[in-house]
Amino acid sequence: MSLVDPNGRKETLLSIPRWDPDWQRDFTFVEPKVVPRERFGGTRLVVECAYRNDTDAEVFGGFGSDDEMCFNFSYVAVVRADGPS
């Protein structure tokens, strides 16, 4: 998962190079990632996933350990210009 700013610069937020099926969990930042208000509108949150198939069998999307899947649920909070209420 990464942020791409309006100039195309990419910042990696989360990288898991070797996934383990036992890691069905949430990942949380120690410190929140803050995007300045003036860059927020042009910033994109990008999720990229790769699936390695070590067999000749066709693989379909699904919820099993041998199925291809990629999910990302992100929480975004926006601070109002006049501050929190």
Buried (B, 14 or more C-beta within 10 A) or exposed (E): BBBBBEEEEEEEBEEEEEEEEEEEEEEEEEEEEEBEEEEEEEBEBEEEEEEEEEEEEEEEEEEEEEEBEEEEEEEEEEEEEEEEE
